[in-house]
Amino acid sequence: MNIERWVRQRKKSWQKLETILANIDKSGMANLSQDDLRQLGRLYRATSADLSRARSYLVDRQLESYVNNLVVRAHNQVYQTTNNRLINLLCFLWIGFPNLVVKHFVYILLACALFALPLFASYFGTNMDINFARQEIIQGQPLVPDHIWSTIERREMWTDSVQNYSPLAASQIATHNIHVAILAFALGITFGLGTVWVLVINGLSIGTVFGVCHNFGIARNLLAFVAPHGVLELTAIFISGGAGLLMGKSMLFPGNYSRATSLKLAAKPALALFGGCIPILIIAGTIEGFVSPRTDISLLSRYWLSLTTFILLSLYLFIPRKTVAAEIKTAGNPA
C-alpha cells in the first residue's frame, strides 16, 4: 500500500468535510444546502473508515490526529446537536421503523399467528361449552374474571364507565398496553418461550371473552368497543412480539456466533422494533380512552374509524419513501 498516494487521494474528501464543518460552526446546520447535508453523511462515514485505515497503516501521528479530529467534529454534528436528535427520531419513525417491520415481517406474522390461533380456538370452544371460560390457565385466575363475567351476565359492557373519566383511562390503558408490549418483547430473552406465552395467553383471554359475550348476545357491543383502537393496539403488540421472537431465534439458532454475540446482534433491531411501537400504542390508548367507550358514537362510525386506521397504518408501514434526513440518520451506521 502506497501511503502517500492514498493520502493524496483522500485529502480532497477531508478538505471538503472540513469546509462543511466550518460552515456549520459559522452559520449552523439549518443553513446548509441539501447537497452539503447529503455529503456530510457520506463524508463522515468515509472519513471514519479512513481513520481506521490510517491507524492500521501506522501513518504519521499528526495526520492520524487530523483525521481523528475531523471524525469527532463530524460525529458531534451528526449525532449530538439538538436539531439532529429530532431529525434522527423523525427519520427513524418515518423510515427506519417501517423498514425494520418489512425486513422482519415473518416474525411479526408468526407473533400474529400465536395470538390469533388461541383466540379463535377459545372463541369456538366457549361457544361449544361456556364453562370453558372458567378454565384457569394460571391458578386462581380464570380466563374470564368474575367481575367481568357478572357484568356480561347482566348484558352490560364493563367498558361503558370508562367514558366518565377518559383522560385518566387513556393514560392507564396506554400504560397497560405498553406493559404488554414490553413483556412480549423482553421475554424473548427466554429463548422466545416467554414471548410465546404472552401472545397465547392474551389470545386465549380475548377469544374467551368474545365467546362469553356471544353466548349472552352482546358480542356486537364488544366488537364495537374494540374496533376503533384494535387495529393499532394489536399491530403494535404483534410487532413487539415479533421483536421478542427475533431475539429468541437468535438464542436458539446462533449460527456461527456464540449465543451472547447472536443475541447482541439481534437485540438492536428488536429494541428498535419495540421502540417504534410506543407512539402507536399511545395513539391506540388515546382512542381507547376517549372514543371506544362512548355510547353516543354509531357503530358505522366506529367501523369507519377502524378501517381508516388500518389503511393509514398500512400506508405508513409499507409504502417506501426516502428523505435527505435519512442519509444523515444512517451516517456511520450502515447496518
C-alpha positions as CSV (number, residue, x, y, z in Angstrom):
1,M,0.0,0.0,0.0
2,N,1.5,3.4,-1.1
3,I,0.5,5.5,1.9
4,E,1.5,8.8,0.2
5,R,-0.7,8.1,-2.8
6,W,-3.6,7.1,-0.5
7,V,-3.3,10.3,1.4
8,R,-3.3,12.3,-1.8
9,Q,-6.4,10.5,-3.0
10,R,-8.3,11.1,0.3
11,K,-7.2,14.6,1.0
12,K,-9.9,16.3,-1.1
13,S,-12.6,14.5,0.8
14,W,-11.1,15.5,4.1
15,Q,-10.9,19.1,3.0
16,K,-14.5,19.1,1.8
17,L,-15.6,17.7,5.2
18,E,-13.6,20.3,6.9
19,T,-15.2,23.1,4.8
20,I,-18.7,21.8,5.6
21,L,-17.9,21.6,9.4
22,A,-16.5,25.2,9.2
23,N,-19.8,26.3,7.6
24,I,-21.8,24.6,10.4
25,D,-19.7,26.3,13.0
26,K,-20.2,29.7,11.3
27,S,-23.9,29.5,10.3
28,G,-25.4,26.4,11.9
29,M,-26.7,23.1,10.5
30,A,-30.0,24.7,9.4
31,N,-28.3,26.9,6.8
32,L,-26.5,24.0,5.0
33,S,-27.6,23.3,1.4
34,Q,-29.2,19.9,0.7
35,D,-26.1,18.8,-1.2
36,D,-23.9,19.6,1.8
37,L,-26.3,17.8,4.1
38,R,-26.0,14.7,1.9
39,Q,-22.3,15.0,1.7
40,L,-21.9,15.4,5.4
41,G,-23.3,11.9,6.0
42,R,-21.3,10.3,3.2
43,L,-18.1,12.1,4.1
44,Y,-18.5,11.3,7.8
45,R,-18.8,7.6,7.0
46,A,-15.8,7.7,4.6
47,T,-13.6,9.6,6.9
48,S,-14.4,7.2,9.8
49,A,-13.2,4.4,7.6
50,D,-10.2,6.4,6.7
51,L,-9.3,6.8,10.4
52,S,-9.4,3.0,10.8
53,R,-7.1,2.6,7.8
54,A,-4.8,5.4,9.0
55,R,-4.3,3.5,12.3
56,S,-3.8,0.2,10.6
57,Y,-1.3,1.7,8.1
58,L,0.6,3.4,11.0
59,V,0.6,6.8,9.2
60,D,2.2,9.9,10.7
61,R,0.7,10.7,14.1
62,Q,0.0,14.2,13.1
63,L,-2.1,13.0,10.1
64,E,-3.9,10.5,12.2
65,S,-4.7,13.2,14.8
66,Y,-6.1,15.4,11.9
67,V,-8.4,12.7,10.6
68,N,-9.5,11.8,14.1
69,N,-10.4,15.4,14.8
70,L,-12.5,15.5,11.7
71,V,-14.3,12.4,12.7
72,V,-15.0,13.7,16.2
73,R,-16.3,17.0,14.9
74,A,-18.5,15.4,12.3
75,H,-19.9,12.9,14.8
76,N,-20.8,15.7,17.2
77,Q,-22.7,17.5,14.4
78,V,-24.4,14.3,13.1
79,Y,-25.4,12.8,16.4
80,Q,-25.1,15.3,19.3
81,T,-26.9,18.5,18.2
82,T,-30.4,19.1,19.4
83,N,-31.7,19.6,15.9
84,N,-30.2,16.3,14.7
85,R,-31.6,14.4,17.6
86,L,-35.0,15.5,16.4
87,I,-34.1,14.7,12.8
88,N,-32.8,11.2,13.9
89,L,-36.0,10.5,15.7
90,L,-38.2,11.6,12.8
91,C,-36.1,9.6,10.4
92,F,-36.4,6.5,12.5
93,L,-40.1,6.8,12.9
94,W,-40.7,7.7,9.2
95,I,-38.1,5.4,7.6
96,G,-36.1,3.2,9.9
97,F,-39.0,1.6,11.8
98,P,-41.2,0.8,8.7
99,N,-38.1,-0.7,7.0
100,L,-37.5,-2.9,10.1
101,V,-41.1,-4.0,10.1
102,V,-40.8,-5.1,6.4
103,K,-37.4,-6.8,7.0
104,H,-38.6,-8.8,9.9
105,F,-42.2,-9.3,8.8
106,V,-42.0,-13.1,9.1
107,Y,-41.5,-12.8,12.9
108,I,-44.5,-10.4,13.1
109,L,-46.7,-12.8,11.2
110,L,-45.6,-15.6,13.5
111,A,-46.5,-13.5,16.5
112,C,-49.9,-12.7,14.9
113,A,-50.5,-16.5,14.4
114,L,-49.5,-17.3,18.0
115,F,-52.2,-14.7,19.1
116,A,-54.9,-15.4,16.6
117,L,-55.0,-19.3,16.7
118,P,-55.7,-19.4,20.5
119,L,-58.1,-16.6,20.1
120,F,-60.3,-18.4,17.6
121,A,-59.9,-21.7,19.4
122,S,-61.0,-20.3,22.7
123,Y,-63.9,-18.4,21.0
124,F,-65.3,-21.5,19.4
125,G,-64.5,-23.6,22.5
126,T,-66.5,-21.2,24.6
127,N,-69.4,-21.3,22.2
128,M,-69.5,-25.0,22.4
129,D,-69.2,-25.1,26.2
130,I,-69.4,-21.8,28.1
131,N,-67.7,-23.4,31.1
132,F,-64.5,-23.3,29.1
133,A,-64.3,-19.7,30.2
134,R,-63.9,-20.9,33.8
135,Q,-60.7,-22.7,33.0
136,E,-57.7,-21.4,34.9
137,I,-54.5,-21.2,32.9
138,I,-52.9,-19.6,35.9
139,Q,-54.1,-20.8,39.3
140,G,-56.8,-18.6,40.7
141,Q,-57.2,-16.6,37.5
142,P,-59.9,-17.9,35.2
143,L,-59.8,-16.9,31.6
144,V,-62.8,-14.5,32.2
145,P,-62.5,-12.8,35.7
146,D,-65.5,-13.0,37.9
147,H,-66.3,-9.3,37.8
148,I,-66.3,-9.3,34.0
149,W,-68.4,-12.5,34.0
150,S,-71.1,-11.0,36.3
151,T,-71.2,-7.8,34.1
152,I,-71.7,-9.9,31.0
153,E,-74.4,-11.9,32.6
154,R,-76.3,-8.6,33.2
155,R,-75.8,-8.0,29.4
156,E,-73.8,-4.9,30.2
157,M,-70.4,-3.7,29.0
158,W,-67.8,-3.2,31.7
159,T,-66.2,-0.6,29.4
160,D,-69.1,1.9,29.5
161,S,-68.0,3.6,32.7
162,V,-64.6,4.5,31.1
163,Q,-66.1,7.4,29.2
164,N,-66.7,9.1,32.6
165,Y,-63.0,9.5,33.2
166,S,-61.5,9.5,29.7
167,P,-58.2,11.3,30.4
168,L,-57.2,9.0,33.3
169,A,-58.5,6.0,31.4
170,A,-56.4,6.9,28.3
171,S,-53.3,7.1,30.4
172,Q,-54.0,3.8,32.2
173,I,-54.8,2.0,29.0
174,A,-51.7,3.2,27.2
175,T,-49.6,2.2,30.2
176,H,-51.2,-1.2,30.3
177,N,-50.7,-1.8,26.5
178,I,-47.1,-0.7,26.7
179,H,-46.6,-3.1,29.6
180,V,-48.0,-6.0,27.5
181,A,-45.7,-4.9,24.6
182,I,-42.7,-4.8,26.9
183,L,-43.4,-8.3,28.1
184,A,-43.9,-9.6,24.6
185,F,-40.6,-8.0,23.6
186,A,-38.4,-8.5,26.7
187,L,-39.3,-12.1,27.3
188,G,-37.8,-13.0,24.0
189,I,-34.6,-13.4,26.1
190,T,-36.1,-16.6,27.5
191,F,-35.4,-18.3,24.1
192,G,-38.7,-16.9,22.9
193,L,-40.8,-19.0,25.3
194,G,-41.9,-16.0,27.4
195,T,-43.0,-14.2,24.2
196,V,-45.0,-17.2,23.1
197,W,-46.7,-17.4,26.5
198,V,-47.7,-13.7,26.5
199,L,-49.1,-13.9,22.9
200,V,-51.0,-17.2,23.6
201,I,-52.5,-16.1,26.9
202,N,-53.7,-12.8,25.5
203,G,-55.2,-14.5,22.5
204,L,-56.9,-17.0,24.8
205,S,-58.3,-14.3,27.1
206,I,-59.7,-12.1,24.4
207,G,-61.2,-15.0,22.4
208,T,-62.8,-16.4,25.6
209,V,-64.3,-13.0,26.5
210,F,-65.7,-12.7,23.0
211,G,-67.2,-16.2,23.3
212,V,-68.9,-15.4,26.6
213,C,-70.3,-12.2,25.1
214,H,-71.6,-14.1,22.2
215,N,-73.4,-16.5,24.5
216,F,-75.1,-13.6,26.2
217,G,-75.8,-11.7,23.0
218,I,-73.5,-8.7,23.4
219,A,-70.6,-9.8,21.2
220,R,-71.6,-7.0,18.8
221,N,-71.2,-4.4,21.7
222,L,-67.7,-5.7,22.4
223,L,-66.7,-5.7,18.8
224,A,-67.9,-2.1,18.6
225,F,-65.7,-1.2,21.5
226,V,-62.6,-2.9,20.1
227,A,-63.0,-1.7,16.5
228,P,-61.7,1.9,16.8
229,H,-58.5,1.1,18.6
230,G,-58.0,-2.6,17.9
231,V,-56.0,-2.3,14.6
232,L,-53.4,-0.1,16.2
233,E,-53.2,-1.9,19.5
234,L,-53.0,-5.4,18.1
235,T,-50.5,-4.5,15.4
236,A,-48.2,-2.9,17.9
237,I,-48.4,-6.0,20.1
238,F,-47.7,-8.2,17.1
239,I,-44.6,-6.2,16.2
240,S,-43.4,-6.3,19.8
241,G,-44.0,-10.0,19.9
242,G,-42.1,-10.3,16.6
243,A,-39.2,-8.5,18.2
244,G,-39.2,-10.9,21.1
245,L,-39.3,-13.9,18.7
246,L,-36.4,-12.4,16.8
247,M,-34.3,-12.4,20.0
248,G,-35.5,-15.9,20.8
249,K,-34.4,-17.2,17.4
250,S,-31.0,-15.6,17.8
251,M,-30.5,-17.6,21.0
252,L,-31.9,-20.9,19.7
253,F,-30.1,-20.7,16.4
254,P,-26.9,-18.6,16.9
255,G,-25.3,-19.9,13.8
256,N,-21.5,-19.2,13.7
257,Y,-21.7,-16.9,16.7
258,S,-21.9,-17.5,20.4
259,R,-25.3,-17.1,21.9
260,A,-24.3,-13.9,23.6
261,T,-23.0,-12.4,20.4
262,S,-26.0,-13.6,18.4
263,L,-28.4,-12.1,21.0
264,K,-26.4,-8.8,20.9
265,L,-26.7,-8.6,17.1
266,A,-30.5,-9.3,17.3
267,A,-31.2,-7.0,20.2
268,K,-30.5,-3.8,18.3
269,P,-33.2,-4.3,15.6
270,A,-35.5,-5.9,18.2
271,L,-35.3,-2.9,20.5
272,A,-35.9,-0.6,17.6
273,L,-39.0,-2.5,16.6
274,F,-40.3,-2.3,20.1
275,G,-39.4,1.4,20.4
276,G,-41.3,2.2,17.2
277,C,-44.5,0.6,18.7
278,I,-44.6,3.1,21.6
279,P,-46.2,6.0,19.6
280,I,-48.7,3.6,18.0
281,L,-49.7,2.3,21.5
282,I,-50.1,5.8,22.8
283,I,-52.4,6.7,19.9
284,A,-54.3,3.4,20.4
285,G,-54.6,4.1,24.2
286,T,-55.9,7.6,23.5
287,I,-58.6,6.3,21.1
288,E,-59.5,3.5,23.6
289,G,-59.9,6.0,26.4
290,F,-61.7,8.8,24.5
291,V,-63.5,7.2,21.6
292,S,-64.1,3.4,22.1
293,P,-66.2,3.6,25.3
294,R,-68.5,6.3,24.1
295,T,-72.1,5.1,23.6
296,D,-73.1,8.1,21.5
297,I,-70.9,7.1,18.6
298,S,-72.6,5.0,16.0
299,L,-71.4,1.5,15.0
300,L,-70.9,2.7,11.4
301,S,-68.6,5.5,12.6
302,R,-66.6,3.1,14.7
303,Y,-66.1,0.7,11.9
304,W,-65.1,3.5,9.6
305,L,-62.5,4.6,12.1
306,S,-61.2,1.1,12.3
307,L,-60.9,0.9,8.5
308,T,-59.2,4.3,8.4
309,T,-56.6,3.3,11.0
310,F,-56.0,0.1,9.0
311,I,-55.4,2.0,5.8
312,L,-53.2,4.7,7.3
313,L,-51.2,2.2,9.3
314,S,-50.7,0.1,6.2
315,L,-49.5,3.1,4.2
316,Y,-47.2,4.1,7.0
317,L,-45.6,0.7,7.3
318,F,-45.4,-0.5,3.7
319,I,-45.1,2.4,1.3
320,P,-41.4,3.1,0.5
321,R,-40.1,6.6,1.0
322,K,-36.8,8.4,1.5
323,T,-35.7,11.8,2.6
324,V,-32.5,13.7,2.8
325,A,-32.5,13.4,6.6
326,A,-32.4,9.6,6.2
327,E,-28.9,9.8,4.8
328,I,-27.7,11.7,7.8
329,K,-29.5,9.3,10.1
330,T,-27.7,6.3,8.6
331,A,-24.3,8.1,8.6
332,G,-21.8,5.9,10.4
333,N,-24.4,3.3,11.0
334,P,-25.0,1.5,7.6
335,A,-26.4,-1.6,9.4
